[in-house]
């Protein structure tokens, strides 16, 4: 489809006209008088790889960290040169002072909208690349948040050789807080398997992104999408073309399960089944769902965020009257 714009051209011609304006449609900046309590970042791996700390002392302090690993293997891992190397490189990439501040700000915003939110205890650790595709773990019972720092060593890091590039785009230190934000947004709006139409998936993901807008008002939108800047620019430039493709192919109210893989799930690109595919950004369904929800708030500015989350997808779609225009 020739109507899709190539990213470099669209950034210059289209985004300068419309995208920047769009980012300002809903202002989620709020004055918060009662920030959450200060948090501590506990670096589990720092103590684990410190041979001066007796193993039994470490196990007593973190009794759940060993899991099903035998004592013999657990002791060997502490002195594994490769594991130690990865940990040291990973922790060197993290500005812990800045991360602590950003997490406190995130948790403060979550609590502003959801007063019952309890600030989690945050642990850093290195899985030695074993968990890099799922680098966050939240345990609701203990309210513990675990961040695998080996999953955030930077795009094109030599340690990630062989890992698909589209995964690596969101494996930078500045992706940590947006990923934590998304994790808690998904806790607040759990996915329901009762709704399987494409519009349900679009709006569900749009709700997650709206929460991210509220939780991270100062964070660039491309980071919230797990995009790099070029991918976000392409989606913004082609917003109307993407939506028109959905409409013209009767996808909006369709229930083809393949649409999830084509337009929702992470990947190297979206699957329009046209010559533009390799140029496209992945997850454009998430992006369009976000824009539908933004348009709803633009048309219904009095809506409370907590009330919005309860509204049916079709109602949101109808009241949004979302009709993006193709830029000439």
N, C-alpha and C positions, 0 to 999 in steps of 0.2 A: 504494500500500500504506500504509494508515493506521498500521501498526505502526511505521513509521520515525519517529523523534523529530525534531522541529524543533530546530535547533542551540541556540538561546538557552535553551529549556526544558531540554534535555538537559544543558547545561553545569552548570546549577544543581542539578538533581535527580539526574542519573545520575553525572556525573563526581565529584561530591563523595563518592559512595558507593563507586565501583568503580575509576575510571580512575587516581586517584592511587595507590591500592593496587597496581594492575597495574604501574605504572612501577617499583616496587621489587622485582618478582619475581626478577629476576636482577641482581646487583650486579657491574658490570664494573670497579669501581674497584680498581686494583691499585697496589701500592707499586713504583715503578720507581727503581732505584738508579743506572742508567747512561743518562741522557738522551742524545739525539743531539747532535752538534756544532751549534754556533750556525750559523744560516743567514743569508744576506744576501739582501735583496730588491733586485734590480737593476731600476731603472725605465728601460726602454729609451726610452720616449717622451720622458722628461725630456731626454735627450741628443739625441734626434732633433729635437725642436722648439727646441732651443737653437741659434740661428743663429751663436752664437759658437764652436760646435764645427764645424770644417771637415767637410764631407760625406765626404771621402775618409777622414778620421780615424774618423768614425762607421762607415763601411762596413768599415773594417779591423777595428774592434772587434766589430761584429756582422755578419759577412759573409753570414749566412743570412737577415737581416731583410728585405732588399729583394725577395727572391723574383724574380718575373718582371716587376716594374715597371721601366719604362725609366728611365734616369738622369734624363732630362728631367722626367718625371712625379714621380719620387722627390724631386727638388729642389723642385718646385712644392708638393708635399704638406707640406714642412717649413714653408712660410710660408702655408699655407691657413688663413685666419682662423677658419673654422668648425671645422676639425679641432683647431686650437689651443684654441679655446674649450671644446670637448667634453672634451679631455684635462684641461684645468685644472679643470673642474667635477668630472670623474670622480676625479681624484687627491685633490681636496679632501674627498671623501667617505670616503677610506680612512685609518684610523688605522694607519699602517704599523708602529708599535711594537707595537701590540696584535696585528696580523695576524701579524707575525713570531713573537711569543710563542705564538700559537695554532697556527701551522703547526709550530713546533718541538715542541709538545706532541703534536700529531697524529702527526707522524713518529716521535716517541719511542714512542707506543703501537703504531704499526704494527710497528716494529722489535722491540718486546717480544714480539709474537706471531709475527712472521716475521723471525727474526734475519738473514736474507740481504738484507733490504730495505736499499737504499742511498738516503740522503737526496738528493732531487733538487736541482738548482740552480734557483732560482725567479726568474722574470722577470715584471715587470709591464709592461703596454703598453696603449695605447688603439687599438682598431680603428676608432674613429670610428663606432661603432654597426654595423659590418659583421658582427661575429661575436657579437652579444649573445645570440643564442639558443643558441650553443655557445661560451661564454666561456672554456672551459678547453681547453688543448692540452698533451698530454704526449708527448714523443718518447722512446721507450724506448731507442733507440740511444745518444743523448747524455745521457739521464737529465735532460732539461730540462723544467721545468713552466712553461707560459706562462699568465698570468692576464690576461684582457682586462678592465681596470677599467671600461671604458665599459658593461659588462654588469651593473654593480652600483651604479648611481646611485640606486636606490631606487624602490619601487613608486609609480606615478603620477607619475614624473618627466616633465616636459614633453617631454624628448627622446624619450620612448617613445610619444608620441602615435601612435595607429594600431596599436600592438602589442597583441595580445589580453591582457586583464587577467590571465588565469590564468598567462601567462608571467611577468608582472611581479611576481607574489607572491613569487617566489624570486630577485628581482634586487636584493636589498638587500646592503649590506656584510656583514651577519652570515650571509649565505648562502654566502660564499666558501669558508670552511673545510669546512662540510658537503659542498659540491659536490666539493671536492678529495678529501675522505674517500671519497665515493662513487666517484670516478674510480679511485682506487687499489684499492678493494674490487672493482670490476669487472675490474681487471687481475689480481687474485688468483683470482677465480672467473669465468673467461670463460664466456660463454653458449654452450651447445651446441645446435645445431639438430637434434640427434638426438632430443631430448625435446620434444614439442610438445603434450602434454596440459596441460590447465589446471592440474592439480596440480603439474606440473613448473615451470610459470611462476610459480605462487604461491610454491613453496618456493625456487626460484632467487632471486626477489626478496627472500624472507624471509632467505636467507643473506646477501645484500648488506646488508640492514638489520641483521642480527646483527653483521656486521663493523663497521658504523657504531656500533652500541652499544658494542662493545669499543674502537674507536678514539677515540670521542668520549663518554666516560662522563659528562661534565659538561654536555654540550650538550642543550638541550631536544629532545625527540623530534620535534616538529613541524618543526623546521629540517632534521632528517635526512630527512624525507619530502618536502621541498620544498613543504610546506604553510604556510599561515598558522595562527595558533592556532585560529581558528574552524573551519577545515577539519579540523584534527586532532581537535578536540572532537566534531565531528559523527561522524567515523569511530569514535571511541572509544565514544560513546554508542550507536551503532547497530551495534556489532560483531556481536552475536548475530543481529540482523535481516539483516544483509548475508550472514553465513554461512548462515543458514537459507534465504535466497533461492538461494544457490548450490546447496545440497543439494536443495531442493524442485524446482529446475529441472534437476537432474541435470547440473550444470556441472562439478563437481569433477574427474571423470575424463573430461570431454568433450574434444574436439579441434577445436572450432569456432574457426577462426583469428580470427573477429570478436571473440572474448572479449578479445583483447589490446587492441584499440581501446576496448572498452567499459569494461574494469576495470583495465588495467595502464598504458596510455600516458597521458601528461599530457593534460589537457583542462580545460574549464570545469566538468565534472561527470562522474559515472559514468552509465552508460546501463542502467538497470533496465527501461526501457520502461514506466514507471509515472508517476503524477502527482508522485512525489517527486523525479524526476530533477533538476530545476532547483535543488532544495534540497541535493542530495547533494554530497559531496566527490569529487574525481577520484581515480583510482588506488587505489580501495578494495581491489583485488586485492593490491596491494603491502602494504597495511596488514594484510589478513587473513593473507597469507603470513608476515609478520613475527610475528603473534600465534601462528601454528602453530609457528614455530621457537622462540619464547619458551616455549611450553608444552612442547615437546620438552626443552628444557634444564631446565625445572622438574621434569619427570618423570625426567630423566637428568642430574643435576647433575655427575656425574663425567666427563662427556664433554669432551674437549679441543676447543677451537675448531677447530684444524687438522684433527682427525679428523672433526668434524661436517660440514665442508665437502665431504667425500668421500662422505657417506652419500646414498643414493638418495632421491629425493623421496617416493616411496610409503612407504618404510620410516620416514622422518621423520614423515610424516602418520599412519601407523598407530601408532607408538610415542608420539606426542604425545597421542593420544586427545583431540583438541581438540573441546570441546563448550561453547562460550560460552553463558551463560544470559541470557535476556531479563530485564531488570530490570522489576519490577512498578511 
